[in-house]
Amino acid sequence: MADKERAVLDDDAVLRHTRAEGQVFITMDVGFADGRRYPPGTHAGILVLRMRKDSETVLRVVTRLADLKILDGLQGCLAVADETRIRIRRPSGSDGSARPSKANGAARRPGLDGPTRGRRGRR
């Protein structure tokens, strides 16, 4: 999308465009993290970045997500990532309930911003 077009499109238009293109929408607008308004399976995928808004941090986290092949698996999902973890809500299962990844939607990954350690320093 051209920069001019992007500046005038509302949220629904952006989602329609990304759905038509089959692209995951990556944004820092936390309003897109609302699973009631943007339930998994109703779009091509949304990744909300909740972190400092400096380009170095954003680039580091998105690069790490790509390196871990996490971006490849976000089709139709609603995901929220910060500098150290990502929570992924997947499209509804056969019973109609949303399926969060791992415990209560929190999918711990080996350090989006480097290695992570458990409470007592274990890997």
Sequence and secondary structure as in RCSB ss.txt:
>XXXX:A:sequence
MADKERAVLDDDAVLRHTRAEGQVFITMDVGFADGRRYPPGTHAGILVLRMRKDSETVLRVVTRLADLKILDGLQ
GCLAVADETRIRIRRPSGSDGSARPSKANGAARRPGLDGPTRGRRGRR
>XXXX:A:secstr
  HHHHHH  HHHHHHHHHHHT  EEE  GGGG TTTS TTSSS EEEE S   HHHHHHHHHHHHHTT GGG T
T EEEE SS EEEEE   TTS  EESSGGGEE  S TTS    TTS  
